[in-house]
């Protein structure tokens, strides 16, 4: 996770709350630094971002907010990418739901009660259905 100094700097730079930065940083970390699914009012509600230019936000007709969120996603991803790799690995180790022999995925995410992870070295995908009453 980003330290408080980084969070405060990014929040001031992009005129969003520290909570929005934390929400986005966690989503980008889960996405391996190159994609995120997030949900925060400061970011236009529910949204998806992928490095390379793809961004969708719930407030889809607010072009100014969309441009600000796009710039914020890049800055947060860059800041998350500067963290030491062992720190990132230690953070995620407790929440890995895929078989350990698969190793570290290049991307993870969830949509419509389905979690997914992709392991390019093995050319393997893993998914798990989440039902509303389960806490996976």
VOPAGU-2260 file (C-alpha; in pm, 1 decimal, decimal comma):
REM VOPAGU-2260
SITE   aa  ch    i         X         Y         Z
SITE  UNK   A    0       0,0       0,0       0,0
SITE  UNK   A    1     112,5     353,9     -62,0
SITE  UNK   A    2     234,9     544,0     242,2
SITE  UNK   A    3      35,4     836,8     377,7
SITE  UNK   A    4     272,3    1094,3     222,6
SITE  UNK   A    5     213,8     950,3    -125,6
SITE  UNK   A    6    -161,2     930,9     -64,7
SITE  UNK   A    7    -179,8    1292,2      53,7
SITE  UNK   A    8      32,9    1415,7    -238,4
SITE  UNK   A    9    -179,2    1236,7    -499,6
SITE  UNK   A   10    -505,2    1346,6    -334,7
SITE  UNK   A   11    -398,3    1712,1    -343,2
SITE  UNK   A   12    -260,0    1690,8    -696,9
SITE  UNK   A   13    -578,7    1537,9    -840,0
SITE  UNK   A   14    -834,5    1707,5    -609,9
SITE  UNK   A   15    -981,9    1385,3    -468,9
SITE  UNK   A   16   -1003,6    1246,3    -117,0
SITE  UNK   A   17    -737,7    1029,1      44,5
SITE  UNK   A   18   -1002,2     753,3      63,7
SITE  UNK   A   19   -1036,7     762,9    -316,9
SITE  UNK   A   20    -659,4     725,7    -354,0
SITE  UNK   A   21    -652,7     427,8    -115,0
SITE  UNK   A   22    -946,9     266,1    -297,8
SITE  UNK   A   23    -779,2     310,4    -635,1
SITE  UNK   A   24    -435,4     198,8    -510,5
SITE  UNK   A   25    -582,7    -123,9    -370,8
SITE  UNK   A   26    -763,8    -190,9    -698,9
SITE  UNK   A   27    -448,8    -126,4    -904,0
SITE  UNK   A   28    -243,7    -351,2    -675,4
SITE  UNK   A   29    -499,6    -631,3    -722,0
SITE  UNK   A   30    -472,2    -573,9   -1097,7
SITE  UNK   A   31     -95,6    -615,8   -1099,1
SITE  UNK   A   32     -32,6    -246,1   -1163,4
SITE  UNK   A   33    -187,9    -236,8   -1507,8
SITE  UNK   A   34    -563,8    -261,5   -1453,9
SITE  UNK   A   35    -826,0    -191,0   -1190,4
SITE  UNK   A   36   -1192,4    -216,0   -1104,8
SITE  UNK   A   37   -1288,9      48,4    -850,2
SITE  UNK   A   38   -1590,1     208,9    -689,4
SITE  UNK   A   39   -1567,2     548,7    -522,2
SITE  UNK   A   40   -1781,8     863,6    -559,1
SITE  UNK   A   41   -1475,7    1086,3    -615,6
SITE  UNK   A   42   -1386,8     867,7    -914,4
SITE  UNK   A   43   -1728,3     879,8   -1079,2
SITE  UNK   A   44   -1865,4     572,7    -900,6
SITE  UNK   A   45   -1798,8     228,5   -1040,1
SITE  UNK   A   46   -1521,5     215,6   -1297,2
SITE  UNK   A   47   -1260,1      15,2   -1480,2
SITE  UNK   A   48    -914,6     121,1   -1595,4
SITE  UNK   A   49    -647,4     -50,5   -1801,6
SITE  UNK   A   50    -304,3      93,8   -1874,9
SITE  UNK   A   51    -291,3     190,4   -2239,1
SITE  UNK   A   52    -597,2     409,9   -2246,5
SITE  UNK   A   53    -911,3     217,3   -2149,8
SITE  UNK   A   54   -1121,0     389,9   -1883,0
SITE  UNK   A   55   -1488,8     366,4   -1799,5
SITE  UNK   A   56   -1651,4     548,5   -1510,0
SITE  UNK   A   57   -2009,4     548,5   -1387,5
SITE  UNK   A   58   -2041,2     923,0   -1451,5
SITE  UNK   A   59   -1979,7     851,3   -1819,6
SITE  UNK   A   60   -2076,4    1190,5   -1961,0
SITE  UNK   A   61   -1844,3    1385,9   -1731,5
SITE  UNK   A   62   -1542,3    1424,8   -1962,2
SITE  UNK   A   63   -1348,2    1644,3   -1718,6
SITE  UNK   A   64   -1379,0    1388,3   -1440,5
SITE  UNK   A   65   -1287,5    1110,1   -1680,9
SITE  UNK   A   66    -967,6    1294,2   -1782,2
SITE  UNK   A   67    -879,8    1356,7   -1416,1
SITE  UNK   A   68    -942,0     990,5   -1321,9
SITE  UNK   A   69    -732,8     871,9   -1619,2
SITE  UNK   A   70    -438,3    1087,3   -1506,9
SITE  UNK   A   71    -487,5     973,9   -1147,4
SITE  UNK   A   72    -485,9     605,7   -1245,9
SITE  UNK   A   73    -152,7     648,2   -1423,7
SITE  UNK   A   74       1,3     835,2   -1128,9
SITE  UNK   A   75    -124,5     580,2    -875,6
SITE  UNK   A   76      -8,5     286,1   -1089,5
SITE  UNK   A   77     334,8     447,3   -1123,8
SITE  UNK   A   78     353,8     503,3    -746,6
SITE  UNK   A   79     240,3     146,8    -672,9
SITE  UNK   A   80     500,4      18,7    -921,4
SITE  UNK   A   81     779,3     189,3    -724,9
SITE  UNK   A   82     710,2     -25,0    -419,2
SITE  UNK   A   83     961,9    -301,8    -346,6
SITE  UNK   A   84     844,2    -632,1    -502,2
SITE  UNK   A   85     874,9    -827,0    -174,3
SITE  UNK   A   86     639,6    -577,2      -6,1
SITE  UNK   A   87     378,7    -623,6    -278,2
SITE  UNK   A   88     411,6   -1002,8    -254,3
SITE  UNK   A   89     377,6   -1001,2     123,3
SITE  UNK   A   90      58,8    -795,0     101,3
SITE  UNK   A   91    -115,6   -1021,5    -145,4
SITE  UNK   A   92     -13,5   -1360,3      -4,5
SITE  UNK   A   93    -306,1   -1384,1     239,2
SITE  UNK   A   94    -572,2   -1327,6     -24,4
SITE  UNK   A   95    -456,6   -1563,7    -299,5
SITE  UNK   A   96    -747,9   -1793,8    -384,7
SITE  UNK   A   97    -588,4   -1979,4    -677,5
SITE  UNK   A   98    -377,0   -2294,8    -643,7
SITE  UNK   A   99     -25,3   -2205,9    -521,3
SITE  UNK   A  100     141,9   -2408,9    -795,5
SITE  UNK   A  101      12,1   -2153,5   -1048,8
SITE  UNK   A  102     244,7   -1888,9    -901,0
SITE  UNK   A  103     175,8   -1518,1    -947,4
SITE  UNK   A  104     -84,1   -1411,2   -1205,5
SITE  UNK   A  105     -26,7   -1125,0   -1445,9
SITE  UNK   A  106    -380,8   -1006,8   -1383,4
SITE  UNK   A  107    -667,4   -1071,8   -1143,8
SITE  UNK   A  108   -1013,8    -929,4   -1116,3
SITE  UNK   A  109   -1381,6    -995,2   -1072,1
SITE  UNK   A  110   -1703,4    -917,6   -1248,1
SITE  UNK   A  111   -2062,8   -1038,8   -1208,1
SITE  UNK   A  112   -1981,5   -1264,5    -909,1
SITE  UNK   A  113   -1689,4   -1427,0   -1095,7
SITE  UNK   A  114   -1326,3   -1390,4    -989,5
SITE  UNK   A  115   -1049,4   -1453,8   -1241,1
SITE  UNK   A  116    -671,4   -1476,6   -1258,4
SITE  UNK   A  117    -448,7   -1527,0   -1562,7
SITE  UNK   A  118    -108,6   -1695,6   -1554,6
SITE  UNK   A  119      64,7   -1630,0   -1890,6
SITE  UNK   A  120     369,8   -1847,3   -1818,0
SITE  UNK   A  121     142,9   -2148,0   -1783,8
SITE  UNK   A  122    -113,3   -2016,7   -2031,9
SITE  UNK   A  123    -366,5   -2099,2   -1763,0
SITE  UNK   A  124    -675,6   -1919,0   -1644,6
SITE  UNK   A  125    -846,3   -1987,2   -1315,8
SITE  UNK   A  126   -1190,5   -1871,9   -1208,7
SITE  UNK   A  127   -1421,4   -1910,7    -912,8
SITE  UNK   A  128   -1790,8   -1833,1    -895,7
SITE  UNK   A  129   -1888,2   -1615,2    -600,1
SITE  UNK   A  130   -2241,2   -1638,6    -472,8
SITE  UNK   A  131   -2387,5   -1345,5    -275,7
SITE  UNK   A  132   -2398,4   -1540,4      52,0
SITE  UNK   A  133   -2034,2   -1656,9      28,0
SITE  UNK   A  134   -1738,7   -1467,4     169,5
SITE  UNK   A  135   -1452,3   -1591,4     -45,4
